[in-house]
Amino acid sequence: MIEVVIAGAGPNGLMLACELALAGVRPVVLERLTEPHDAQRANGLVGQVVRLLDRRGLYERLTAPHTTPEPAPRFTFGAFPLDLSDLPDNPLYTLMVPQRRIEGMLAERAAELGVDIRRGHEVIGLTQGEKSVTVELRERDPIEAEFVVGADGGRSAVRKLAGIAFPGVTTDDSVSRTAQVSVAPDAIGADGGLTVPGFGVIPPFQHLRTEHGLITWAPFPGRDPSLSTVEWGQPAEGEASLDELRASARRVLGADIAVGPPTGPGPHLMRRLFGGNTRIAERYRAGRVLLLGDAAHVHSAIGGPGLNLGLQDAVNLGWKLAAEVRGHAAEGLLDTYESERHPAARRVAMHTQAQSLLTRPGGDVSALRELFGELLDQPTARRHLAGLLSGADITYAMGPATGPLVGHWAPDLPGLPDLTRTARPLLLDPTGTLDPGPWSPHVDTATVPGLDTALLLRPDCYIAWQGTTNDGLHEALGTWFRPV
């Protein structure tokens, strides 16, 4: 019998597969598509997930050897420029690489770890028993697994087959258009901004709001730039086209943008979307079936939070599910996946809905934006938004453990990425005298000079205990793992 079946070979499902494999579980990944998806989707990573990939040794696979993440000095919130350059310990990191490259890297890493990825396997039925789940496949023999994880997107078949409701809000009054384009080289300034005669400059990688809609110019290095618009109350018919995008940009700006078709290698993006969904699964688990990523939550893409949320879901679930499969989990451990990650999804839904509201046209929204702009002059407000957008403001309840760092994600420490690549619990002991006792087989121990307190890190890099003696250490370990 297979230990874990993951439905969906997108970034979230592949990340979970890697985490399980690091913990000694060999999952099987089932993917409906016979080949990797080549459509352009997310344009990069935003938030704490960037540092998380660094702590798994994966960041440099997307950049260059021996490179480390740096915080972003600027970002955007609700079509406001967000200056973060004056913030100490800025938590917002970005990495601009296309999703298909991220997915390819994770597939390569999964293969290195021995993960079995089966393409052309579509899940059409689930039957749960007391100790297993039977997975029915289209035109293939059924398979049996101890657990099944649905990482199969917003229209998740696994979620529907498990009978998990997906409540939320659907809007249908907006239309967004996005395409890769070409422009005259002299129209692009030194900072990447696009000069539009009769209007001015559209800044790069910012949402620009007017009283008629929203426009975004994104000159990604090494590939064709993209132009996007969002309008409200504008009908559209037929196939999406460059002429349609030009007309939409003219309505939003009141001026023409001289854009042509893309000139680089394809596939090229040409997309029109109507409305949007904000939905969160009523529960993340039904017996031996769990949900992950977009199968558990969908929301606006504004601010790019999707992969940050989904990949952190995967890292939160991976070690807990592996401990359950291998018999190491403390009682109730697997239930903490939902209790910890469901609130994180609610926060993303909250801030993407708020941002979408701030971008709409209308005098009442303009008044709200005037007030919001005044608030952004305050560093404390910008620091709050940086934590919200990055997910760095998320903390978890850690049972009886106390201390100012308990429940928080571990701060960057010298050598930490090398110590966390194995995805095992880690005891950082500056004295070299602490004893995990009967939990020693579960825990790696390292002496890290410069710390004034010992730290126990869960595999997802959240701090489960801090102290200077063994006091409370065994109790904290017992919260998450069974002693050997």
C-alpha positions in Angstrom: 0.0 0.0 0.0 1.2 3.5 -0.8 1.8 5.7 2.2 0.7 9.0 0.7 -0.9 9.9 -2.7 -0.7 13.5 -3.7 -3.2 14.6 -6.4 -1.6 17.4 -8.4 2.0 18.0 -9.6 1.9 21.8 -9.4 4.4 23.6 -7.1 2.4 22.9 -4.0 2.0 19.2 -4.6 5.7 18.9 -5.5 6.8 20.8 -2.5 4.8 18.5 -0.3 6.3 15.5 -2.0 9.8 16.8 -1.3 9.1 17.5 2.3 7.6 14.0 2.8 10.6 12.4 1.1 13.0 14.3 3.3 11.2 12.8 6.3 11.5 9.3 4.9 8.1 8.9 3.3 8.0 8.1 -0.4 4.8 9.6 -1.8 3.2 9.0 -5.2 2.2 12.1 -7.1 -0.7 11.7 -9.6 -1.1 14.4 -12.3 -4.0 14.6 -14.7 -2.0 16.3 -17.4 0.4 14.2 -19.5 3.0 17.1 -19.8 3.9 20.0 -17.5 1.7 23.1 -18.0 3.5 25.6 -20.2 1.0 28.5 -19.8 2.4 31.6 -18.0 0.9 31.9 -14.6 2.5 33.4 -11.4 5.5 35.6 -12.2 7.5 34.9 -9.0 7.5 34.4 -5.3 6.6 37.0 -2.7 7.0 36.7 1.0 8.5 34.4 3.6 8.5 31.5 1.1 11.6 33.0 -0.5 13.6 32.6 2.7 12.0 29.2 3.2 13.3 27.9 -0.1 16.8 29.2 1.0 16.5 27.1 4.2 15.9 24.0 2.0 18.8 24.8 -0.3 16.5 25.5 -3.2 16.8 29.3 -3.6 20.1 29.1 -5.4 18.6 26.6 -7.8 16.4 29.5 -9.0 19.1 32.2 -9.0 22.8 31.4 -8.9 25.1 29.4 -6.6 26.0 31.0 -3.3 23.4 33.7 -3.6 21.1 34.6 -0.6 17.8 36.4 -0.5 17.6 40.1 0.0 14.5 42.1 1.2 12.6 44.1 -1.3 13.1 47.9 -0.8 9.8 48.6 -2.6 6.5 46.8 -3.2 2.9 47.7 -3.8 -0.4 47.4 -1.8 -3.8 48.2 -3.3 -2.2 50.3 -6.1 -0.1 52.3 -3.6 3.7 52.3 -3.8 5.0 50.7 -0.6 8.4 52.1 0.4 10.1 49.6 2.6 13.7 50.9 2.3 13.6 52.6 5.8 12.3 49.6 7.7 14.7 47.7 10.0 14.4 43.9 9.5 12.2 44.3 6.5 10.4 40.9 6.2 9.2 41.2 2.6 11.3 39.3 0.1 10.7 38.7 -3.6 12.1 36.4 -6.3 10.9 37.1 -9.8 11.0 33.8 -11.7 8.1 32.3 -13.7 6.0 29.7 -12.1 6.9 27.0 -14.7 10.5 27.4 -13.7 9.7 27.0 -10.0 7.6 23.9 -10.9 10.4 22.5 -13.0 12.9 23.0 -10.2 10.7 21.3 -7.6 10.0 18.4 -10.0 13.8 17.9 -10.4 14.3 18.0 -6.7 11.4 15.5 -6.1 13.0 13.1 -8.7 16.4 13.4 -6.8 14.6 12.4 -3.6 13.0 9.3 -5.3 9.4 10.7 -5.6 7.2 8.7 -8.0 5.4 11.2 -10.3 2.8 9.6 -12.5 1.4 11.8 -15.3 -1.8 11.1 -17.1 -3.5 9.8 -13.9 -6.8 11.5 -13.2 -8.6 11.0 -9.9 -12.3 10.3 -10.3 -13.3 8.6 -7.0 -12.3 8.2 -3.4 -13.5 5.5 -0.9 -12.3 5.9 2.6 -11.8 3.0 5.0 -10.6 2.9 8.6 -6.9 2.7 7.7 -6.7 3.6 4.0 -8.2 5.4 1.0 -8.9 3.7 -2.3 -8.3 6.1 -5.2 -10.2 5.5 -8.4 -8.5 6.6 -11.6 -9.8 7.2 -15.1 -9.0 4.2 -17.3 -6.5 2.9 -14.8 -6.5 0.4 -11.9 -7.4 1.9 -8.5 -4.7 2.3 -5.9 -4.7 2.3 -2.1 -3.0 4.8 0.1 -2.9 5.5 3.8 -3.5 9.2 3.1 -4.6 11.3 0.1 -3.7 15.0 -0.3 -5.6 17.1 -2.8 -3.2 19.6 -4.4 -5.2 19.8 -7.5 -6.2 23.4 -7.7 -9.2 25.6 -7.2 -11.6 23.2 -8.9 -10.2 20.3 -6.9 -11.7 16.9 -7.7 -10.3 15.6 -4.4 -12.1 18.3 -2.4 -15.4 17.6 -4.1 -15.0 13.8 -3.8 -14.3 14.2 -0.1 -17.5 16.3 0.4 -15.7 19.4 1.7 -17.6 22.6 1.2 -15.9 25.6 -0.4 -17.8 28.7 0.9 -16.9 32.2 -0.1 -17.7 35.1 -2.4 -17.8 35.3 -6.2 -17.7 38.6 -8.1 -18.6 39.1 -11.7 -18.4 42.8 -12.4 -14.8 43.1 -13.5 -12.7 42.0 -16.5 -8.9 41.8 -16.5 -6.8 41.5 -19.6 -3.1 40.5 -19.7 -0.8 40.0 -22.6 2.9 39.8 -23.3 3.8 42.7 -25.6 6.6 44.6 -27.3 7.3 48.4 -27.1 9.8 50.7 -28.6 13.1 50.6 -26.6 13.1 54.4 -26.2 9.7 54.2 -24.5 11.3 52.4 -21.5 13.1 54.6 -19.0 16.2 53.7 -17.0 14.0 52.5 -14.1 11.9 50.3 -16.3 8.9 52.7 -16.4 6.9 53.0 -19.6 6.4 56.5 -21.1 3.0 57.0 -22.6 2.5 60.2 -24.7 -0.4 62.2 -23.4 -0.4 60.5 -20.0 3.1 60.2 -18.5 5.0 57.3 -17.0 3.6 54.0 -15.9 6.0 52.8 -13.2 7.2 49.2 -13.4 5.8 46.4 -11.3 3.2 48.8 -9.7 -0.6 48.8 -9.9 -1.6 52.2 -11.3 -5.2 53.2 -10.5 -7.2 55.8 -12.4 -10.8 56.8 -12.1 -11.5 54.4 -15.0 -9.6 51.2 -14.0 -6.3 49.7 -13.2 -3.2 49.2 -15.3 0.1 47.3 -14.7 3.4 47.3 -16.7 5.8 44.5 -15.9 9.2 44.5 -17.8 10.5 41.2 -16.6 14.2 40.7 -17.4 15.0 38.1 -20.1 11.5 37.8 -21.5 8.7 39.8 -23.1 7.2 42.4 -20.8 3.5 42.2 -19.9 0.7 44.7 -19.8 -2.4 44.2 -17.7 -5.7 46.2 -17.2 -8.7 45.7 -15.0 -12.0 47.4 -15.7 -15.4 47.3 -14.1 -18.7 47.2 -16.1 -17.0 46.7 -19.5 -18.4 43.7 -21.5 -16.1 41.6 -23.7 -16.8 39.0 -26.3 -14.9 36.7 -28.6 -11.3 35.7 -28.3 -8.9 37.9 -26.3 -6.7 40.0 -28.5 -4.0 42.7 -28.5 -6.4 45.2 -30.0 -8.8 44.6 -27.1 -6.0 45.2 -24.6 -5.0 48.4 -26.4 -8.6 49.7 -26.3 -8.8 48.8 -22.6 -5.6 50.6 -21.8 -6.9 53.7 -23.7 -10.0 53.8 -21.6 -8.1 53.4 -18.4 -5.4 56.0 -19.2 -7.1 58.3 -21.6 -4.2 57.9 -23.9 -2.9 55.3 -26.5 -0.1 52.9 -25.6 1.9 51.8 -28.7 2.3 48.1 -28.0 3.0 45.4 -30.5 3.0 41.6 -30.4 5.7 39.8 -28.3 9.0 39.1 -30.1 10.6 36.5 -27.8 10.1 32.8 -27.8 6.7 31.5 -26.7 4.4 30.4 -25.4 3.1 33.9 -25.0 0.4 35.0 -22.6 -2.9 36.4 -23.8 -5.6 36.1 -21.2 -8.9 37.6 -20.3 -10.6 36.8 -16.9 -14.0 37.8 -15.6 -14.7 38.5 -12.0 -13.0 36.6 -9.2 -13.4 34.2 -6.3 -12.4 34.3 -2.7 -13.1 31.0 -1.1 -11.7 28.9 1.8 -12.4 25.2 2.4 -14.7 24.6 5.3 -12.2 22.2 6.6 -8.7 21.1 5.5 -9.2 17.4 6.5 -11.9 14.8 6.0 -10.6 11.6 7.6 -7.6 10.5 5.6 -8.0 13.1 2.9 -6.4 16.5 3.3 -6.3 19.7 1.1 -3.4 21.8 0.1 -2.8 25.1 -1.7 -5.5 26.3 -4.1 -7.6 23.2 -3.4 -8.0 24.7 0.1 -8.2 28.4 -0.8 -8.6 30.7 -3.7 -8.3 34.5 -3.7 -7.3 37.4 -5.9 -3.8 37.3 -7.3 -3.1 41.0 -6.3 0.2 41.2 -4.5 1.2 37.7 -5.6 0.4 35.8 -2.3 -0.7 32.5 -3.8 2.6 30.5 -3.9 3.7 32.0 -0.6 0.5 30.7 1.1 0.4 27.3 -0.7 4.1 26.4 -0.4 4.0 27.2 3.3 1.0 25.0 3.6 3.1 22.2 2.1 6.0 22.7 4.5 3.6 22.9 7.5 1.8 19.7 6.4 4.8 17.7 5.3 6.5 16.9 8.6 3.2 16.4 10.4 1.9 13.9 7.8 5.2 12.1 7.7 5.3 11.8 11.5 1.7 10.4 11.4 2.7 7.8 8.8 5.8 6.8 10.6 4.2 6.6 14.0 6.2 9.4 15.5 3.4 12.0 15.8 2.1 13.2 19.1 -1.6 12.8 19.6 -3.6 15.4 17.5 -0.5 16.6 15.6 -2.2 16.3 12.1 -5.1 18.3 13.2 -2.8 21.3 13.9 -2.3 21.6 10.1 -5.8 23.1 9.7 -5.7 25.0 13.0 -2.5 26.7 12.0 -3.0 27.2 8.2 -6.7 28.1 8.0 -6.1 31.4 9.8 -3.2 32.2 7.4 -5.6 31.7 4.5 -8.1 34.0 6.1 -5.5 36.7 6.4 -4.6 36.4 2.7 -8.3 36.5 1.7 -8.7 39.6 3.9 -5.8 41.6 2.5 -6.5 40.7 -1.2 -10.1 41.7 -0.8 -9.1 45.0 0.8 -6.5 45.6 -2.0 -9.1 44.9 -4.7 -11.5 47.4 -3.1 -8.8 50.1 -3.0 -8.2 49.7 -6.8 -11.8 50.2 -7.9 -12.9 53.4 -9.5 -15.3 55.9 -7.9 -15.2 59.0 -5.7 -15.8 57.1 -2.5 -12.8 54.9 -3.2 -10.8 58.0 -4.0 -11.6 59.4 -0.6 -10.7 56.1 1.1 -7.4 56.2 -0.8 -6.6 59.7 0.3 -6.9 58.6 3.9 -5.0 55.4 3.4 -2.2 57.3 1.7 -1.8 59.4 4.8 -1.5 56.3 6.9 1.3 55.0 4.7 3.4 58.0 5.6 3.8 56.2 9.0 6.6 53.6 9.2 4.6 51.5 11.6 1.8 51.2 9.0 4.2 50.2 6.3 5.9 47.7 8.7 2.5 46.2 9.4 1.7 45.8 5.7 5.1 44.2 5.0 4.4 41.6 7.7 0.9 41.0 6.4 2.0 40.6 2.7 5.0 38.4 3.6 3.2 36.2 6.1 5.9 37.0 8.6 3.2 38.2 11.0 1.9 34.6 11.4 2.5 33.0 14.8 1.4 29.6 16.1 0.4 28.4 19.6 3.1 26.2 20.9 1.5 24.5 23.9 3.1 25.2 27.3 6.3 26.8 25.9 6.7 30.5 26.6 9.2 33.2 25.6 9.3 36.2 23.3 10.4 34.1 20.3 8.1 31.1 20.8 5.6 30.7 18.0 7.5 32.9 15.6 9.4 31.9 12.5 13.1 31.6 13.3 15.1 34.7 12.6 18.0 34.5 10.1 21.1 33.2 11.9 24.5 32.5 10.5 24.6 29.0 9.0 20.9 28.3 9.6 20.1 27.4 5.9 22.7 24.7 6.0 21.2 23.2 9.2 17.6 23.2 8.0 18.0 21.5 4.6 17.1 18.1 6.1 13.7 19.3 7.3 14.2 17.8 10.7 13.5 19.3 14.1 16.6 21.3 15.2 17.8 22.3 18.6 20.1 25.3 18.5 22.1 25.0 21.7 24.7 27.8 22.3 26.1 25.9 25.4 26.3 22.4 24.0 24.8 21.1 27.3 21.1 20.5 26.5 19.8 17.0 26.3 16.7 16.0 24.2 16.5 12.8 26.1 14.3 10.1 24.6 13.5 12.5 21.7 17.1 12.5 20.6 16.5 10.3 17.5 14.0 12.8 16.2 16.1 16.0 16.7 19.3 17.4 15.2 21.4 19.4 17.6 23.8 22.2 16.6 25.9 24.6 18.6 25.4 28.1 17.3 27.6 30.8 18.8 26.2 34.2 19.5 22.8 33.1 20.7 21.8 34.1 24.2 19.1 31.5 24.4 18.6 27.9 23.1 15.9 27.5 20.4 14.0 24.4 19.4 12.9 24.7 15.7 10.1 22.6 14.2 10.9 21.3 10.7 9.0 24.3 9.3 11.4 26.6 11.1 8.9 27.9 13.7 10.2 28.1 17.2 8.6 25.6 19.6 10.7 26.4 22.7 13.4 28.7 24.0 15.4 28.6 27.2 18.8 28.3 28.8 18.4 25.0 30.6 16.5 21.7 30.0 13.5 23.2 31.8 10.5 22.7 29.6 12.4 21.2 26.7 11.1 17.7 27.0 7.6 18.9 27.5 7.9 21.0 24.3 9.2 18.0 22.4 6.4 15.9 23.7 3.9 18.4 22.3 5.0 17.4 18.7 6.6 14.0 18.9 6.4 10.7 20.7 9.5 9.7 22.6 11.5 6.8 21.3 
